[in-house]
Amino acid sequence: MLKPDPVVPPHKQLVSVPDDTVECPICGTPVTPNGLWSHASNAHSDDDVHAAMLEVLAAVADDLGHTPTTEDLDAYPRAPSHASYGNWFGSYNDALRAANLEVTRTSHGRDATDAELLEHLQALTGELGHPPSSQYMDQHGRYSATLYKTRWGSWSDALAAADVPTPGYSRAELREHLRDLGDTLCRPPSAPEVNAADGPYHRVYQQEFGSWIEALLAAGFDVEDTRANHGVTDTIHSPGAGGGDAQDTIDYGPGFDDAKKRAVRERDGRECQRCGLDEDTHLAAFDRRLPVHHIEPARTVEDPRERNDMPNLVTVCVACHTKIDTGHAPNPDPGGGQTAQTRLDGFGDEESQ
């Protein structure tokens, strides 16, 4: 059995010397290639192993003439696998940085095939034991999360394309996640902010609650308060010409504050003016106060005083609010005028129209 050429430095032997015996790059002990890194990790300190692994990484880069991709590295059977670098350094990219090599993503992955992207996503899921977040992909993955979103439309759609099982969430867990994020931000979170945090993607909320707005409402946020008092606008869907959906960004402006909404709720007897649901029952069901709805859509009224005037505001429940906003129910009259029982008696007839 031939030993490696002693003129070749030990870490270079792992790259360029074709033999079935190599020397440990730390102590020079002859070992088989398969047992090299097991020997190194058992016989030497972490610092020594780190240094040796970085030397090997530099040797591979020198042999290739460029920063090795994970596929490049794994083509060298005597070198540690890219997964080993991930285990020792936190990620393969972190190992590249420690070796003073440029971190690349194969031209940012533009040349990667869909199959290669999905295989990498599946591999990361296997290594982690759960689907990676988009942030994890950006920090530790071979490709950028943006590339996946460009190819498949969203991060969650990329996970679905890779047949990666995503964790299921109950309604209570979804609401709790939104509330925790809201506590951190001191306001209702936006969909991009939810996507940027670890946890369910905003599409999970849309699928479960019907829309992003309804998810916020179900979590107890006063979306209208946010628009009016914090200058936060929100993209919502409303019926457009020909029955389609029109997207508009609405800022309710001044005059739509807590005092105004309290006055509207008091005027309306603190119950939904369409179905008669009272506020206590609504709080128990939705964990939030009854919404105050604009009869003439805010987007159509330029003057904020007219837009937020009492005659244009009416108290409704979350369910009726959704039906009204989507054109499946008419606006109720503000200020009562009908008893709750009368409204409930006509509720079924209205739905059947």
N, C-alpha and C positions, 0 to 999 in steps of 0.2 A: 504494500500500500504506500503510495507516494505521499509525502508531506508537502504542504504548500511551499512555494518558492520563498525562502527566508528573506530574500531581498525585497519582496513586496510587503508593504506595511500590512499589519493584521486586518485593519478595516477594509483595505483595498482587496484583500484576498476574498472577502465575502462578495465582491462584485466581479472581479476579473479573472480569478484563478480557477480553472476547471478541475476540481479534485473532490474526492469524497471525504476528505478530512480537512478541517480548518483549525486554526488556533484561536482561542479566546482573545479578542482584541484587548482585554484588560490584563490578563495574567499570562497569556501565551500557552495555556494548557491545550493540547490537541483534543478536539472533540468532533463528533459527527455534526454535520450542518443542522440536522433536526434537533439535536440536543444542545446546541450552542446557547440559545437564549434562556433555556431552562437552567443550564449551568451558571450563566452569568447572573441571573436574578437570585439564585440560591447562594452563590459563592461571593458575591460582591455587594457593595452598598448601592443604594438607589442612585446616589450622585454619580458613581462610576458607571452604572448601567446607562443612565441618561446620557453621559458624555460619550459613551461608546456608540449608542444608538444615533446620536447626532453626527458622529464621524461617519457612520455607515450611510446616513441620509445624504451627507455632503459628497461621499464617494459615488453614490448612485447619480446624483446631480451632475458630478464631474464626468462620469461615464456617458451620460446622456447628452450633456451639453445644455441642459435646461432643468428647471425645477420638475421633479418627477410627480406625475399624477399618481393617484392611488393604484391605478392599473399598471403604471410603469413600475412602481415599487414592488407590487405583488408578482411581477414577472421575474424578480430576482429571488430564487428559492432560498438563498442563504441569508437574505436580509430579513429583518423583522417585518411582519405584515403591516399594512396600514392600520389594521385594527389594533395591533400591539402598540403602535405609536399613539393611537387614540386613547388606549388604556393608561399608558404611562404619562402622557402629556396633556390629557384632557380632550384633545382633538388632533387630527392629522394636521390641520392648518396651524395649530399652536406649535406642533413639532417643527413645521417648516419655519415658523417665525423664530423659534429657539435656535435653529440651525442657520439663521440669517439668510434664508432663501425666500424668494418672492412667492407670495401666496397667489396662486392662480386658480381659476375655475374652468380650465380648458376653454380659453377665450370667453369666459363667463358662461360657458355651456352652450353657446349659440350653435356649435357644431354637434352637440349631443343629440342622439335620437330620442324619441319618446320612450323607447324601450329602455335605454340607458338611464334616463331620468327616473323612470318608475322603479327599475331595479335598485338604484341607489336609495330611493325612498324606502323600499322594502328592506334593504340591508340595514339602514339606520334604525328602522322600527325593530328589527331583530336584535340589534345591539343594545338598544335602550330598553326593550321590553314594552314599549308603548309608542304610539305615533309621535314623531318629532314635531315640535311647534315650528312655525315659520321663522321665529327668531333663532331657534337652535340650528336650523338649516343655514341661515345666513352666517352664523358664528362658527359652526363646526362642519357644515356639509361641503360636499364637493362642488355643488352648484348653488346659485342664489335662489331664494324663495321667489323672487320676482320672476325668474325664468319659469318656474312652475305655474305661477299665476298667469303669466302671459300665454303659456301653452294650453292651460286647462280652464282659465277664467277665474279661479279662486284656489286658495290653499286646500279647502275642504274638498273641492272637486278633484284636485290632484290626488289627495289621499284616497278618494273613492276610485279613481282610475287605477291606482296601484293595488286595489283590493285590500287596503290597510284597514283593519277594523277600528273604527272610532268609538270611543266610550259613549255609552248612552247616559243621558242626564234626565232626571225627573224634573217636573216643573218647579218643584221647591228648590232643587239644586240650581237651576237656571236663574231663578229669582234671587237666590242668595249670592250667586256670583256677581250679578249686576249690582246688588246692594253693596257688596264689599268693594267693588271697583268705584261705585259712586261715593262711598265714604272716603276713599283715597283721593278722589278728584274734587270732593265737596260739591258735586253737581252730577246730573245724569250723564253717564258715559255716551260717547258717540260710537257708531258702528266701527269706525277705524280704530278707536281706542280699545274696543273689545277684541278686535282681531289682533292687535298688537300685544295683548296680554295672554298669558298662558291660560288655557281653558277653552270652552266652547266657542266656535266661530259664530259670527253674527247670523249666518244663514240657519244655524240650528235654532236660534230664537225665532226667526221668520217662519220656519217650518212648524214650530211648536205653537206659536201664538198668533200666526197669521200675518204679522208685520212687525217691523222693528219698533214702531211707535207703540203698538199694543204690548210688546214685551216690556218696554219701559213702564207703561201704565200698570201692568201686572206686578211689576217689582215695586210699585208704590211711588214712582217718580211723578211729579207734576211737570209734564213736558211743556205745558203752556207757561208755567212760571219760569222755566229755564229760558225759553225764547224771549219772554218779555223783560225779565229782570237781569239776565246775564248776557244779553246780546247774542245768544246762541241760536243759530238757525238750524233747521232740520229739513231734510228732503222727505217729502211725503207724496203719496199717490192719491189722486182724486179723479173722478170721472172726467174724461176729456171728450172732445168732439167725436161723434161716431161710436161712442161707447168704449173708446180706448182709455188708456191711462195717460194723464199729463203730469209731469213732474214739476213741482214748484218749490221754491225756497221761500218760506214765510217767516217774517219777523213781526210779531204782534204789536211791537212798539209800545210807547208809553200809555198809561191808563188801563193796563190790564194786569193789575197787581193783586196781592192777597186780599186787600180790603174790598176791591171790586168783586172778586169772586165770592167772598163771604156774603156780600150784599145780594148777589144774584141767587146764591143758594138759599139765603133767608127768605127772599121774595118768593122763591119757588117751593117753599115748605121743606127744603132739604130732601127732595125726592126727585127722581127722574121724571121729566115732564112728558115722556113718551110711554113708559111702561109702569111708572109709579113705584119703582124700587126705592126704598128709603135709604138714608145714608148709613144707618147702623148695619143694615143687611149688606150694603155695598162694601163697607169697610171689612166686614167678616169674609166676604167672598173674594174681594180683589185687593184687600190690604191697602186701600187708598181712598181718598175722598171722591165724591161725585165730580166728574169733569164739568167744566163750564164751556159750552159750545158756541161758536159764532154762527148765527143763523145765515147772514150774508157772508159768504166765505171771505176771510181776511184778505186774501189775494186780490179780491175784486173791489175793495174799499180803500181808496188812497188816504183819506183823512183819518188819522188814528183816533180822533175824538168820536167820529161817527162809527168807525169800525168797532171800538170798544165801549160804545154807549150801551146802557142797560137794555134798551129795547132790542138790541142785536145779540143779546146774550141769553142763553137758556141752560138750565141744568139738565144733564142727561147722565145715564150710566155708561160704563165702558162698552157694554154690548151694543146698546143703541147708538152710541157715538160712532162705532165702527160701521154699523148699518147705514147711518145717515151720511157719513163721509164717503162711503162707497156707492151711494145712490140707491141702496136697497130699502130705504125708508125715508119718508118726508120729514122735514123739520117740524118739531112740535111748537105750539104757541108758548111764548114766555109768560110767566106769572100765574100759572094755574089755569083757572077758567073751567077745567074739567076735574072731576074727582079722580083719584087714583083708580078706583074701581071701574069708572066709566072708561078710562084709557085702557085698562086691562081687558075689559069686555070687547073692545074693538081691536085688540092687538092681533088676534088670530086672523080676523078678516083682512087686516092690513097686509099681513104676511102673504096671504093667498092671492093677492092682486097681481 
